[in-house]
Amino acid sequence: MYYVYVLQSKKDNKNYTGYTKNLKLRFELHRDGKIESTKDRRPLKLIYYEACLNQQDATHREKYLKTTYGKRYIKSRLKSYLTG
């Protein structure tokens, strides 16, 4: 399984989208500041993830979630969570 995930920065309230084969390890790396793209945006919170059967599906889904439509989808999907 591969996982597409969205992290929310508590520092700037912006989201980061990525994919991985090991979600727990990847989140720990983000949390510990070992991922260059998010180390200055900590602390981070895992707000969404999806499981995909293979890497190709995960990369396609990640690319979609980074588009305007994908960002709207996440916002709609998490509406009560993000506003409450």
N, CA, C and O atoms as a GROMACS GRO file, in nm:
protein
  336
    1MET      N    1   0.083  -0.119   0.000
    1MET     CA    2   0.000   0.000   0.000
    1MET      C    3   0.087   0.125   0.000
    1MET      O    4   0.196   0.127   0.058
    2TYR      N    5   0.038   0.227  -0.066
    2TYR     CA    6   0.098   0.360  -0.063
    2TYR      C    7  -0.006   0.455  -0.007
    2TYR      O    8  -0.126   0.433  -0.021
    3TYR      N    9   0.041   0.560   0.056
    3TYR     CA   10  -0.049   0.654   0.121
    3TYR      C   11  -0.024   0.795   0.069
    3TYR      O   12   0.090   0.839   0.058
    4VAL      N   13  -0.132   0.864   0.038
    4VAL     CA   14  -0.129   1.006   0.005
    4VAL      C   15  -0.177   1.076   0.131
    4VAL      O   16  -0.278   1.036   0.190
    5TYR      N   17  -0.106   1.178   0.173
    5TYR     CA   18  -0.139   1.241   0.300
    5TYR      C   19  -0.133   1.393   0.291
    5TYR      O   20  -0.066   1.449   0.204
    6VAL      N   21  -0.205   1.457   0.383
    6VAL     CA   22  -0.204   1.602   0.392
    6VAL      C   23  -0.169   1.639   0.536
    6VAL      O   24  -0.233   1.593   0.630
    7LEU      N   25  -0.068   1.722   0.550
    7LEU     CA   26  -0.028   1.774   0.680
    7LEU      C   27  -0.068   1.921   0.687
    7LEU      O   28  -0.064   1.992   0.587
    8GLN      N   29  -0.106   1.964   0.804
    8GLN     CA   30  -0.136   2.106   0.824
    8GLN      C   31  -0.033   2.164   0.920
    8GLN      O   32  -0.007   2.109   1.027
    9SER      N   33   0.025   2.276   0.880
    9SER     CA   34   0.122   2.345   0.965
    9SER      C   35   0.048   2.428   1.068
    9SER      O   36  -0.038   2.508   1.033
   10LYS      N   37   0.080   2.410   1.194
   10LYS     CA   38   0.021   2.492   1.298
   10LYS      C   39   0.087   2.630   1.302
   10LYS      O   40   0.035   2.722   1.364
   11LYS      N   41   0.202   2.642   1.236
   11LYS     CA   42   0.275   2.768   1.233
   11LYS      C   43   0.214   2.866   1.133
   11LYS      O   44   0.191   2.982   1.167
   12ASP      N   45   0.188   2.820   1.009
   12ASP     CA   46   0.135   2.911   0.906
   12ASP      C   47  -0.004   2.869   0.856
   12ASP      O   48  -0.060   2.933   0.768
   13ASN      N   49  -0.058   2.760   0.912
   13ASN     CA   50  -0.192   2.711   0.879
   13ASN      C   51  -0.207   2.666   0.734
   13ASN      O   52  -0.319   2.655   0.683
   14LYS      N   53  -0.096   2.640   0.666
   14LYS     CA   54  -0.100   2.591   0.528
   14LYS      C   55  -0.082   2.440   0.527
   14LYS      O   56  -0.033   2.381   0.623
   15ASN      N   57  -0.123   2.380   0.415
   15ASN     CA   58  -0.116   2.235   0.401
   15ASN      C   59   0.003   2.191   0.318
   15ASN      O   60   0.052   2.265   0.232
   16TYR      N   61   0.049   2.070   0.344
   16TYR     CA   62   0.154   2.004   0.266
   16TYR      C   63   0.098   1.869   0.225
   16TYR      O   64   0.046   1.795   0.309
   17THR      N   65   0.110   1.836   0.097
   17THR     CA   66   0.060   1.709   0.046
   17THR      C   67   0.178   1.625  -0.004
   17THR      O   68   0.267   1.677  -0.072
   18GLY      N   69   0.177   1.496   0.028
   18GLY     CA   70   0.282   1.406  -0.017
   18GLY      C   71   0.231   1.264  -0.024
   18GLY      O   72   0.114   1.237   0.003
   19TYR      N   73   0.320   1.172  -0.061
   19TYR     CA   74   0.284   1.031  -0.061
   19TYR      C   75   0.402   0.950  -0.009
   19TYR      O   76   0.516   0.994  -0.015
   20THR      N   77   0.371   0.831   0.041
   20THR     CA   78   0.474   0.747   0.100
   20THR      C   79   0.426   0.603   0.106
   20THR      O   80   0.307   0.575   0.090
   21LYS      N   81   0.519   0.513   0.129
   21LYS     CA   82   0.483   0.373   0.150
   21LYS      C   83   0.464   0.344   0.299
   21LYS      O   84   0.391   0.253   0.336
   22ASN      N   85   0.531   0.423   0.384
   22ASN     CA   86   0.522   0.402   0.528
   22ASN      C   87   0.477   0.533   0.593
   22ASN      O   88   0.559   0.619   0.623
   23LEU      N   89   0.347   0.547   0.615
   23LEU     CA   90   0.290   0.672   0.665
   23LEU      C   91   0.340   0.708   0.804
   23LEU      O   92   0.372   0.825   0.830
   24LYS      N   93   0.348   0.611   0.892
   24LYS     CA   94   0.392   0.639   1.029
   24LYS      C   95   0.536   0.693   1.030
   24LYS      O   96   0.563   0.794   1.095
   25LEU      N   97   0.626   0.626   0.960
   25LEU     CA   98   0.765   0.670   0.955
   25LEU      C   99   0.777   0.808   0.890
   25LEU      O  100   0.849   0.895   0.939
   26ARG      N  101   0.706   0.828   0.780
   26ARG     CA  102   0.714   0.955   0.709
   26ARG      C  103   0.665   1.071   0.797
   26ARG      O  104   0.725   1.178   0.798
   27PHE      N  105   0.556   1.048   0.871
   27PHE     CA  106   0.506   1.153   0.960
   27PHE      C  107   0.608   1.184   1.070
   27PHE      O  108   0.629   1.300   1.105
   28GLU      N  109   0.672   1.080   1.123
   28GLU     CA  110   0.775   1.101   1.226
   28GLU      C  111   0.890   1.183   1.170
   28GLU      O  112   0.944   1.270   1.240
   29LEU      N  113   0.930   1.157   1.045
   29LEU     CA  114   1.038   1.235   0.982
   29LEU      C  115   0.998   1.382   0.967
   29LEU      O  116   1.078   1.472   0.992
   30HIS      N  117   0.873   1.405   0.925
   30HIS     CA  118   0.824   1.543   0.915
   30HIS      C  119   0.824   1.607   1.054
   30HIS      O  120   0.872   1.719   1.071
   31ARG      N  121   0.769   1.538   1.150
   31ARG     CA  122   0.756   1.590   1.287
   31ARG      C  123   0.892   1.623   1.348
   31ARG      O  124   0.905   1.722   1.422
   32ASP      N  125   0.993   1.542   1.318
   32ASP     CA  126   1.126   1.561   1.375
   32ASP      C  127   1.212   1.660   1.296
   32ASP      O  128   1.328   1.683   1.332
   33GLY      N  129   1.156   1.718   1.190
   33GLY     CA  130   1.230   1.818   1.112
   33GLY      C  131   1.332   1.762   1.016
   33GLY      O  132   1.424   1.832   0.976
   34LYS      N  133   1.317   1.637   0.978
   34LYS     CA  134   1.413   1.572   0.888
   34LYS      C  135   1.373   1.580   0.742
   34LYS      O  136   1.445   1.530   0.655
   35ILE      N  137   1.260   1.643   0.714
   35ILE     CA  138   1.215   1.664   0.577
   35ILE      C  139   1.232   1.813   0.547
   35ILE      O  140   1.169   1.898   0.610
   36GLU      N  141   1.318   1.844   0.451
   36GLU     CA  142   1.356   1.982   0.421
   36GLU      C  143   1.236   2.074   0.394
   36GLU      O  144   1.233   2.188   0.440
   37SER      N  145   1.139   2.024   0.318
   37SER     CA  146   1.027   2.109   0.276
   37SER      C  147   0.934   2.149   0.390
   37SER      O  148   0.858   2.245   0.376
   38THR      N  149   0.937   2.079   0.500
   38THR     CA  150   0.845   2.112   0.611
   38THR      C  151   0.915   2.143   0.742
   38THR      O  152   0.847   2.173   0.840
   39LYS      N  153   1.046   2.137   0.747
   39LYS     CA  154   1.114   2.152   0.876
   39LYS      C  155   1.093   2.289   0.940
   39LYS      O  156   1.093   2.300   1.062
   40ASP      N  157   1.076   2.393   0.859
   40ASP     CA  158   1.054   2.527   0.914
   40ASP      C  159   0.906   2.558   0.936
   40ASP      O  160   0.872   2.670   0.976
   41ARG      N  161   0.820   2.461   0.911
   41ARG     CA  162   0.676   2.483   0.925
   41ARG      C  163   0.616   2.403   1.041
   41ARG      O  164   0.494   2.394   1.054
   42ARG      N  165   0.701   2.346   1.123
   42ARG     CA  166   0.655   2.266   1.237
   42ARG      C  167   0.600   2.357   1.345
   42ARG      O  168   0.641   2.472   1.354
   43PRO      N  169   0.508   2.307   1.428
   43PRO     CA  170   0.458   2.170   1.435
   43PRO      C  171   0.354   2.141   1.325
   43PRO      O  172   0.287   2.230   1.274
   44LEU      N  173   0.345   2.013   1.292
   44LEU     CA  174   0.256   1.966   1.186
   44LEU      C  175   0.154   1.869   1.242
   44LEU      O  176   0.178   1.799   1.341
   45LYS      N  177   0.039   1.867   1.177
   45LYS     CA  178  -0.068   1.776   1.218
   45LYS      C  179  -0.114   1.700   1.094
   45LYS      O  180  -0.138   1.760   0.989
   46LEU      N  181  -0.127   1.569   1.105
   46LEU     CA  182  -0.180   1.487   0.996
   46LEU      C  183  -0.331   1.506   0.994
   46LEU      O  184  -0.400   1.466   1.088
   47ILE      N  185  -0.383   1.565   0.888
   47ILE     CA  186  -0.526   1.593   0.884
   47ILE      C  187  -0.602   1.504   0.785
   47ILE      O  188  -0.725   1.499   0.790
   48TYR      N  189  -0.531   1.434   0.696
   48TYR     CA  190  -0.600   1.352   0.596
   48TYR      C  191  -0.503   1.253   0.534
   48TYR      O  192  -0.386   1.285   0.513
   49TYR      N  193  -0.552   1.133   0.504
   49TYR     CA  194  -0.473   1.040   0.423
   49TYR      C  195  -0.565   0.944   0.350
   49TYR      O  196  -0.678   0.920   0.392
   50GLU      N  197  -0.514   0.890   0.241
   50GLU     CA  198  -0.583   0.790   0.160
   50GLU      C  199  -0.486   0.678   0.131
   50GLU      O  200  -0.366   0.702   0.119
   51ALA      N  201  -0.535   0.557   0.120
   51ALA     CA  202  -0.453   0.443   0.083
   51ALA      C  203  -0.472   0.413  -0.065
   51ALA      O  204  -0.584   0.418  -0.117
   52CYS      N  205  -0.362   0.382  -0.133
   52CYS     CA  206  -0.364   0.346  -0.275
   52CYS      C  207  -0.296   0.211  -0.290
   52CYS      O  208  -0.209   0.174  -0.211
   53LEU      N  209  -0.336   0.137  -0.392
   53LEU     CA  210  -0.283   0.002  -0.412
   53LEU      C  211  -0.141   0.001  -0.467
   53LEU      O  212  -0.066  -0.092  -0.441
   54ASN      N  213  -0.104   0.105  -0.543
   54ASN     CA  214   0.031   0.107  -0.599
   54ASN      C  215   0.085   0.249  -0.607
   54ASN      O  216   0.011   0.346  -0.588
   55GLN      N  217   0.212   0.260  -0.636
   55GLN     CA  218   0.279   0.391  -0.638
   55GLN      C  219   0.224   0.483  -0.746
   55GLN      O  220   0.210   0.603  -0.725
   56GLN      N  221   0.192   0.427  -0.861
   56GLN     CA  222   0.141   0.509  -0.971
   56GLN      C  223   0.008   0.576  -0.931
   56GLN      O  224  -0.012   0.694  -0.958
   57ASP      N  225  -0.081   0.500  -0.868
   57ASP     CA  226  -0.207   0.558  -0.822
   57ASP      C  227  -0.182   0.668  -0.719
   57ASP      O  228  -0.248   0.772  -0.721
   58ALA      N  229  -0.088   0.645  -0.630
   58ALA     CA  230  -0.057   0.742  -0.524
   58ALA      C  231  -0.001   0.871  -0.583
   58ALA      O  232  -0.038   0.980  -0.540
   59THR      N  233   0.089   0.860  -0.681
   59THR     CA  234   0.148   0.981  -0.739
   59THR      C  235   0.043   1.060  -0.817
   59THR      O  236   0.043   1.183  -0.815
   60HIS      N  237  -0.046   0.989  -0.887
   60HIS     CA  238  -0.154   1.059  -0.959
   60HIS      C  239  -0.247   1.130  -0.861
   60HIS      O  240  -0.288   1.243  -0.885
   61ARG      N  241  -0.279   1.063  -0.752
   61ARG     CA  242  -0.369   1.123  -0.653
   61ARG      C  243  -0.302   1.242  -0.585
   61ARG      O  244  -0.366   1.345  -0.562
   62GLU      N  245  -0.174   1.230  -0.555
   62GLU     CA  246  -0.100   1.341  -0.494
   62GLU      C  247  -0.102   1.463  -0.587
   62GLU      O  248  -0.129   1.574  -0.543
   63LYS      N  249  -0.075   1.441  -0.714
   63LYS     CA  250  -0.075   1.552  -0.810
   63LYS      C  251  -0.212   1.617  -0.817
   63LYS      O  252  -0.223   1.740  -0.825
   64TYR      N  253  -0.318   1.535  -0.815
   64TYR     CA  254  -0.454   1.591  -0.818
   64TYR      C  255  -0.481   1.675  -0.693
   64TYR      O  256  -0.534   1.786  -0.703
   65LEU      N  257  -0.445   1.624  -0.577
   65LEU     CA  258  -0.474   1.695  -0.452
   65LEU      C  259  -0.396   1.826  -0.442
   65LEU      O  260  -0.432   1.913  -0.361
   66LYS      N  261  -0.291   1.842  -0.521
   66LYS     CA  262  -0.215   1.966  -0.522
   66LYS      C  263  -0.274   2.070  -0.618
   66LYS      O  264  -0.230   2.185  -0.618
   67THR      N  265  -0.372   2.031  -0.698
   67THR     CA  266  -0.437   2.125  -0.790
   67THR      C  267  -0.543   2.205  -0.715
   67THR      O  268  -0.577   2.174  -0.600
   68THR      N  269  -0.595   2.306  -0.779
   68THR     CA  270  -0.702   2.387  -0.719
   68THR      C  271  -0.822   2.299  -0.687
   68THR      O  272  -0.882   2.312  -0.580
   69TYR      N  273  -0.858   2.210  -0.779
   69TYR     CA  274  -0.973   2.122  -0.756
   69TYR      C  275  -0.947   2.026  -0.641
   69TYR      O  276  -1.036   1.998  -0.561
   70GLY      N  277  -0.825   1.976  -0.633
   70GLY     CA  278  -0.789   1.886  -0.524
   70GLY      C  279  -0.792   1.955  -0.390
   70GLY      O  280  -0.838   1.897  -0.291
   71LYS      N  281  -0.745   2.078  -0.385
   71LYS     CA  282  -0.749   2.155  -0.260
   71LYS      C  283  -0.893   2.181  -0.217
   71LYS      O  284  -0.925   2.178  -0.098
   72ARG      N  285  -0.979   2.207  -0.315
   72ARG     CA  286  -1.123   2.224  -0.284
   72ARG      C  287  -1.181   2.094  -0.230
   72ARG      O  288  -1.262   2.095  -0.137
   73TYR      N  289  -1.141   1.982  -0.289
   73TYR     CA  290  -1.190   1.852  -0.243
   73TYR      C  291  -1.153   1.829  -0.096
   73TYR      O  292  -1.237   1.789  -0.016
   74ILE      N  293  -1.028   1.855  -0.061
   74ILE     CA  294  -0.981   1.837   0.077
   74ILE      C  295  -1.058   1.930   0.169
   74ILE      O  296  -1.104   1.889   0.276
   75LYS      N  297  -1.073   2.055   0.128
   75LYS     CA  298  -1.145   2.152   0.211
   75LYS      C  299  -1.289   2.108   0.233
   75LYS      O  300  -1.341   2.117   0.345
   76SER      N  301  -1.354   2.059   0.128
   76SER     CA  302  -1.492   2.011   0.138
   76SER      C  303  -1.500   1.886   0.226
   76SER      O  304  -1.590   1.873   0.309
   77ARG      N  305  -1.407   1.796   0.206
   77ARG     CA  306  -1.405   1.669   0.280
   77ARG      C  307  -1.384   1.692   0.429
   77ARG      O  308  -1.439   1.619   0.511
   78LEU      N  309  -1.306   1.792   0.464
   78LEU     CA  310  -1.272   1.818   0.604
   78LEU      C  311  -1.341   1.942   0.660
   78LEU      O  312  -1.298   1.996   0.762
   79LYS      N  313  -1.446   1.986   0.594
   79LYS     CA  314  -1.511   2.112   0.631
   79LYS      C  315  -1.542   2.123   0.780
   79LYS      O  316  -1.506   2.222   0.843
   80SER      N  317  -1.608   2.025   0.837
   80SER     CA  318  -1.644   2.034   0.979
   80SER      C  319  -1.520   2.027   1.069
   80SER      O  320  -1.517   2.089   1.175
   81TYR      N  321  -1.420   1.951   1.026
   81TYR     CA  322  -1.298   1.940   1.104
   81TYR      C  323  -1.219   2.070   1.105
   81TYR      O  324  -1.173   2.116   1.210
   82LEU      N  325  -1.204   2.130   0.986
   82LEU     CA  326  -1.121   2.250   0.974
   82LEU      C  327  -1.187   2.374   1.031
   82LEU      O  328  -1.117   2.466   1.074
   83THR      N  329  -1.319   2.379   1.034
   83THR     CA  330  -1.387   2.498   1.085
   83THR      C  331  -1.428   2.484   1.230
   83THR      O  332  -1.459   2.584   1.296
   84GLY      N  333  -1.428   2.363   1.281
   84GLY     CA  334  -1.472   2.340   1.419
   84GLY      C  335  -1.361   2.340   1.511
   84GLY      O  336  -1.381   2.322   1.631
   0.00000   0.00000   0.00000
